Amino acid sequence: MGTHTLDEIDRGLLHALQIDGRVPFLAVGEVLGVSDQTVARRYARLRSVEGVRVTGAIWPEALGDQLWLVRVQCAPEAAAGLARALARHDETSWVRVASGGAEIVCMARMSADASPDEHTVLSRLPRTPRVTGVSAHCVLKVFFGGRESLLDKDHLFTAERFDRLRPPPPRPHALPGGSRAGRLGHWSASSTSRCTFRPGGGSGGGRRSCGRRLSYLRRAVATRYNG
């Protein structure tokens, strides 16, 4: 991460990307009062200097999944490698090493109807070498987070400006059975297109297929963006 102080344009751009990760730079520029070229340059700098990335994820409730806060106690010398291994899993997010390297904290998304013998992160962790203890706590209610972020507390946008950046109204409906596999498809930031599709294991589709699926999931209120 860089040491550059984020100004109002930087923070406005970050907030706009959290409202809609695929928002056109032209729309962002109109709201912030700058050109789309300025927005594009700021985004390029935020990517290269500040390490900003735009990633898409599935809302757990859209697939009947649950969020779990997982704490893993382990030998300190094994913490870094274990944390990297956990971060590579599609079910995990926000992996952090804590307690001086003796513990790893992360969020895990699990199917609410998963059987105990399914090969999930929670089922494998207790049998992992150098792991001395595991505790998991199901998230029943999120008081702040998810669709909200710390940028919302800056009140950078009026309600009218917020609505100009908001994506088209969704059309909620049931997701098809094949969409559970689709949750493994992720898209990450690209310096040219911002959303380059990287199909995850088991999604069974190429970039064009993932593009169509993303458009469908956005209409079904199944996706969110993290900046």
Secondary structure, 3 states (H helix, E strand, C coil): CCCCCCCHHHHHHHHHHHHCCCCCHHHHHHHHCCCHHHHHHHHHHHHHCCCCCCEEEECHHHHCEEEEEEEEEECHHHHHHHHHHHHCCCCEEEEEEEHHHCEEEEEEEEECCCCCCCCCHHHHHHHCCCEEEEEEEECCCCCCCCCCCHHHHHCCCCHHHHHHHCCCCCCCCCCCCCHHHHCCCEEECCCCCCCEEECCCCCCCCHHHHHHHHHHHHHCCCEEEEC
